[in-house]
């Protein structure tokens, strides 16, 4: 492979090994909040931000099966 090809492959490997944990069943997401309260995704995001500001929740970034980043929330103990 060429030097450029090697560099691109290394960059792709970095993305694949970024280290975020996978999304698990039961993780709280914006979509779940929006569905539960019948609000938009932005409304769910704003409600979650308020809970984070109050110190009740923490934001946890994870990866879906497809490798996309997704924001989840957990209760602060």
N, C-alpha and C positions, 0 to 999 in steps of 0.2 A: 504494500500500500504506500501511497505517496505521503510525504510529510504532512500535507494539508489533510489528507484522508485520515491519517493517524490522529491528528489534532481534533478533527471532527468526531472521530470515534471516542476519543478520550472525553470530550465534552458531553457526548451522549451518555457515556458511562457515569459521569458525574451526576447527571440528571437522574438516572436510574437508581443511583445509590445515595440519593439525597438524605435518606434516613428518617423520613416521616413514617409513623406507624400506619398500618392499614385501617380502614374504616371497619368497625365491628358492628354486629347487630346490637341494637340497643343504644348506640351513640346518639345523642341529641343534636339534631341539625336544624338549620333555619327552616328547611322544608317541613320538618315535623312540627315546629312551633307555628308556622303559617297555617298548616292544615288544622291543627288543634283549635286555634283561635279564629279561623276564618279570615285571616289577614294576608296582606301581600308579603312577599319575601323581604322587601325593604322594611316593612312594619315589624316583621319578626327580627330582623337584624337590629333595628333600633331598640326593641324590647330587650334583646340579649345584651346589647351594649350597656343599657341601664343596669342590668343585673351585675355586669362586670364592674361598672363604676362603683356600685354599692359593696363590692367585695364578696358577693354571694356566689358568683360563677367565675370560672376561668376559661379562656379560649384555648382549645387544643386543635392544632392543625393536623390533618390526617390525609391519607391518600385513598381514593376509590380503587376498585379492581382495575379500572382502565388507566390508573396512574394520575388522575386529575386530583389536584389539591382541593380539599373540602374543609370547611371550618366546623368544628363540633364544640360542644360546651360540656363542662362538668361542674358539679357542685364543689365549692371550696369547703374543706373540712376544718 
